[in-house]
Amino acid sequence: MTTFINIHALISHPSSMMNRDDAGLQKTAVFGGSLRSRISSQCLKRAIRNSDVYREAVEETSIRTNKVDELLALCKEQMPDTDGKLIEDVLLNLGSKAKPVKNKETGETSRQFDAVQPYAIGAIREAVNRVQAGTPLKELKKMVHIPTYDVALSGRMDASCTERNVEAAMSVAHSLTTHAADIEVDWFTACDDLAEQGSGHIGTTEFSSGVFYRYASINVDLLAANVKASLSDVQPIINTLIRCFAQVTPDAKQKVFAAHNSAEFIMAVQSNQPLSLANAFRTPVDNTGAVMEDSITALGKHYEKLTAAYELSSHAKALDLTGTLQSEKIAQVNTISDLHF
């Protein structure tokens, strides 16, 4: 039976704009007929991968790029005792095809892979060692790589080399406010210190505030299989991810909003299936001073109803900083370190 760890977090952000669309506007979604502020799963996953909390817990993270020459330069820097031509040959035979691209402004030509893909210095070093030991370059595409944790969690798809594909062990939902959101506009000025009066520039930016529901599900068995480890070996990275979902925030516009907030409620559920609790907020919570407390109550009740109605096998632990949760089915802990199984 497959084991899943479901992570549920409620985090309150004051005025902020941590995720924008292609027009530079606050990302939103309509849910339950109400407009909600939204932070995309891609945005949250990148923030987690780049966070100190995550990087301190893993030996190596991947490098996501399609730039051949920049990646080659980095590899040469990390492997100073290895012949540069050999490293280049390995990169060009790992999978993704490379092609020359001309910069229209400068006229310079550089090489790019077909798509942005995650690469790991450790895997490249291993490929170099295999070639030095006699493996033909053309056989590198068939070489099985043990992915870094971020690739094992988020997956990898390479159409030009299906052998490098990795099925993601973690599913991450777009974060939504538990209540209807008002998108506001901030007029800002850039003052010209040498002008007699007025500003040198006037502009606008959108922002919002609210309690966001974050959800992710980790297939523990698939994660262990991806990194060729035991279930107990992957427990520390799962504990790290629980902490990340409670503490890590995207950094966009943080210099002007400073919405550096941690979750006031974080729950981890061990079960035999993924289980989102987003529908606890299909009817939006009233956006009052008790919006966090009401969101916690709604989430706890929804979890109890689902597990009872579908006779689900699950074990839940929660850290509630507000003291709101009242549930016999959810064990409460005092610190984030206690949220493990």
C-alpha positions in Angstrom: 0.0 0.0 0.0 1.4 3.4 -1.0 2.0 5.9 1.8 1.4 9.6 1.3 2.2 12.6 3.5 -0.3 15.4 3.0 0.8 18.8 4.1 -1.9 21.5 5.0 -0.9 25.0 6.0 -2.7 28.2 6.8 -0.6 31.3 6.6 -1.6 34.9 6.9 0.0 37.5 4.7 -0.6 41.3 5.1 -0.2 43.6 2.1 1.9 41.7 -0.4 2.3 40.7 -4.1 4.4 37.6 -4.1 3.2 36.2 -7.5 2.3 38.2 -10.6 0.9 37.2 -14.0 2.3 38.1 -17.5 0.8 41.6 -17.2 2.4 42.3 -13.8 -0.9 41.9 -12.0 -1.7 40.0 -8.8 -2.5 36.3 -9.6 -6.1 35.4 -8.8 -8.5 32.5 -9.2 -12.3 32.2 -8.8 -13.2 29.4 -6.4 -16.7 28.8 -5.0 -17.9 31.8 -7.0 -15.6 34.1 -5.2 -12.4 35.9 -6.3 -9.3 34.7 -4.4 -5.7 35.8 -4.3 -3.4 33.1 -5.6 0.2 32.0 -5.4 1.1 29.4 -8.1 2.6 26.1 -7.2 5.6 26.8 -9.4 6.3 30.0 -7.5 6.1 28.2 -4.2 8.2 25.3 -5.2 11.0 27.6 -6.5 10.9 29.6 -3.3 11.3 26.3 -1.4 14.2 25.0 -3.6 16.1 28.3 -3.1 15.4 28.7 0.6 18.1 28.3 3.2 15.9 25.8 5.1 15.9 23.5 2.1 19.5 23.9 0.9 20.9 23.3 4.4 19.1 19.9 4.4 20.2 18.5 1.1 23.7 17.8 -0.3 23.0 19.1 -3.8 20.3 20.9 -5.6 19.8 20.9 -9.4 20.6 23.7 -11.8 17.7 24.5 -14.0 18.9 26.0 -17.3 19.0 25.7 -21.1 22.3 27.7 -21.4 25.0 25.3 -22.6 28.0 27.6 -22.3 27.1 28.9 -18.9 26.5 25.4 -17.6 29.8 24.3 -19.1 31.7 27.2 -17.4 30.1 26.2 -14.0 31.1 22.6 -14.5 34.7 23.6 -15.3 34.8 25.7 -12.2 33.5 22.8 -10.0 35.7 20.2 -11.7 39.0 22.1 -12.2 41.1 18.9 -12.6 38.9 17.5 -15.5 39.6 18.2 -19.1 37.2 20.9 -20.3 36.6 19.3 -23.7 35.6 16.0 -22.0 33.1 17.9 -19.9 31.7 19.6 -23.0 31.3 16.3 -24.8 29.5 14.8 -21.8 27.1 17.7 -21.6 26.3 17.5 -25.3 25.6 13.7 -25.0 23.5 13.6 -21.8 20.2 14.0 -23.6 18.8 17.4 -24.6 19.9 18.6 -28.0 21.9 21.8 -28.2 21.5 24.4 -31.0 23.2 27.8 -31.7 21.1 30.9 -30.9 22.0 34.4 -32.1 21.4 37.4 -29.9 19.6 40.0 -32.1 20.9 42.9 -30.2 24.6 42.0 -29.8 25.0 39.6 -32.8 26.7 37.1 -30.5 26.0 33.4 -30.9 25.6 31.1 -27.9 24.4 27.5 -27.5 21.1 26.5 -25.9 19.5 23.2 -25.0 16.0 22.5 -26.4 14.4 23.3 -23.1 15.1 24.4 -19.6 16.1 21.2 -17.7 17.5 20.4 -14.3 21.2 19.4 -14.2 23.3 18.2 -11.3 27.0 18.6 -11.0 27.2 15.3 -9.2 25.5 13.5 -12.1 27.7 15.2 -14.7 30.8 14.3 -12.7 29.6 10.6 -12.6 29.1 10.7 -16.4 32.6 12.1 -16.9 34.0 9.3 -14.7 32.1 6.7 -16.7 33.5 8.0 -20.0 37.0 8.0 -18.6 36.4 4.4 -17.6 35.5 3.5 -21.2 31.8 4.2 -21.6 31.1 5.5 -25.1 29.6 9.0 -25.2 26.6 7.9 -27.2 25.7 5.5 -24.3 25.3 8.3 -21.8 21.7 8.8 -22.8 21.0 5.4 -21.4 22.8 6.0 -18.2 20.5 5.8 -15.1 21.0 8.9 -12.9 20.0 9.1 -9.3 18.2 12.5 -9.2 18.7 15.2 -6.7 15.9 15.5 -4.1 14.4 18.5 -5.9 14.2 16.6 -9.2 12.9 13.5 -7.4 10.2 15.6 -5.8 9.2 17.9 -8.7 10.1 15.5 -11.6 11.8 15.9 -14.9 10.5 15.6 -18.5 12.9 15.5 -21.4 11.2 14.7 -24.7 14.5 14.2 -26.5 15.7 11.6 -23.9 12.9 9.7 -22.2 15.5 7.7 -20.1 16.1 10.9 -18.1 12.4 11.4 -17.2 11.5 11.3 -13.5 7.9 11.1 -12.2 7.4 13.7 -9.6 6.9 12.4 -6.1 5.3 15.6 -4.8 2.1 17.3 -6.0 1.7 21.0 -5.0 -1.5 23.0 -5.2 -1.9 26.6 -6.1 -2.3 28.5 -2.8 -5.6 30.3 -2.4 -7.1 32.6 0.2 -9.7 30.9 2.3 -11.9 34.0 1.9 -12.9 36.4 -0.9 -10.1 38.7 -1.7 -10.0 42.4 -2.6 -7.3 43.3 -5.0 -6.1 46.8 -4.2 -3.9 49.3 -6.1 -0.9 51.1 -4.6 0.2 54.4 -6.2 3.9 54.8 -5.6 6.4 57.6 -6.5 10.1 57.9 -7.1 11.1 61.2 -5.7 13.7 63.2 -7.6 16.0 64.7 -5.0 17.3 67.4 -7.4 13.9 68.5 -8.7 12.3 71.6 -7.1 9.1 69.7 -6.5 7.1 66.6 -7.5 8.4 63.2 -8.3 10.5 61.8 -11.1 8.1 58.9 -11.6 4.6 57.8 -10.6 3.4 54.2 -11.0 1.0 51.6 -9.7 1.2 48.1 -8.4 -1.5 45.7 -7.2 -1.4 44.0 -3.9 -3.7 42.0 -1.6 -3.8 40.4 1.9 -5.3 37.3 3.3 -5.1 33.9 4.8 -3.7 31.4 2.3 -4.3 27.7 2.3 -1.2 25.7 1.1 -1.5 22.0 0.2 1.0 19.4 -1.0 1.0 15.7 -1.2 4.2 13.5 -1.1 4.2 10.0 -2.4 6.7 8.6 0.0 7.2 5.3 -1.8 7.9 7.0 -5.1 10.2 9.5 -3.5 12.3 6.6 -2.0 12.3 4.8 -5.4 13.4 7.9 -7.3 16.5 8.4 -5.1 17.2 4.7 -4.6 16.8 4.9 -0.8 14.7 3.3 2.0 11.5 4.8 3.4 13.4 5.8 6.6 16.1 7.4 4.6 13.7 9.9 3.0 12.0 10.9 6.3 14.4 13.8 7.0 13.7 15.5 3.7 9.9 15.1 4.3 10.3 16.8 7.7 12.3 19.6 5.9 9.5 20.0 3.4 6.9 20.3 6.2 9.0 23.1 7.7 9.4 24.8 4.3 5.6 24.8 3.7 5.2 26.5 7.1 8.1 29.0 6.9 9.2 29.7 3.3 7.6 32.6 1.4 8.2 33.7 -2.2 10.5 36.8 -2.4 8.8 38.8 -5.1 8.1 42.4 -4.0 9.3 41.6 -0.5 11.6 44.6 -0.4 8.6 46.9 -0.5 6.0 44.7 1.4 8.1 42.6 3.8 5.4 40.0 4.2 7.7 37.5 5.9 5.2 35.4 7.8 5.1 31.8 9.1 2.1 29.6 9.1 -0.1 29.8 12.2 -1.5 26.4 11.5 0.3 23.5 9.9 -1.0 19.9 9.7 0.7 16.8 8.4 -1.4 13.7 7.5 -0.1 10.2 6.9 -2.5 8.3 4.7 -2.9 5.8 1.8 -4.0 8.5 -0.6 -3.6 12.2 -1.5 -6.2 14.3 0.2 -6.7 18.0 -0.4 -8.9 20.0 2.1 -9.4 23.0 -0.2 -13.2 22.4 -0.4 -13.3 23.4 3.3 -13.2 26.9 1.8 -15.4 26.5 -1.2 -17.8 28.7 0.7 -15.5 31.6 1.6 -14.7 32.2 5.3 -15.9 35.6 6.5 -13.0 38.0 6.2 -13.1 39.4 9.7 -10.6 39.7 12.5 -11.1 36.0 13.2 -10.5 34.8 9.7 -7.5 32.6 10.7 -9.4 31.0 13.6 -12.5 30.4 11.4 -10.3 28.9 8.7 -8.7 26.5 11.1 -12.1 25.4 12.4 -13.4 24.9 8.9 -10.3 22.9 7.9 -10.5 20.6 11.0 -14.2 19.9 10.5 -13.8 19.2 6.8 -11.0 16.7 7.6 -13.1 14.9 10.2 -16.1 14.7 7.8 -14.1 13.3 4.9 -12.2 10.7 6.9 -15.4 9.5 8.6 -17.5 9.4 5.4 -15.0 7.6 3.3 -13.6 5.5 6.1 -10.1 6.7 5.3 -7.0 5.4 7.1 -5.1 8.4 8.2 -3.1 9.8 11.0 -3.0 13.6 11.5 -0.8 15.9 13.6 -1.1 19.6 13.8 0.7 22.7 15.2 -1.8 25.4 16.0 -0.4 28.7 17.2 -3.8 30.1 17.8 -5.2 27.4 20.1 -8.3 27.2 18.0 -8.4 23.6 16.9 -10.8 21.3 18.7 -10.6 17.7 17.3 -10.2 14.2 18.7 -9.0 12.9 15.3 -6.0 15.4 15.0 -3.2 15.1 17.5 -1.7 18.5 18.5 2.0 19.1 18.9 4.0 22.0 20.4 6.8 22.5 17.8 7.3 22.0 14.1 9.9 19.3 14.8 7.1 17.2 16.3 5.3 17.0 13.0 6.7 13.7 11.8 5.7 10.1 11.6 
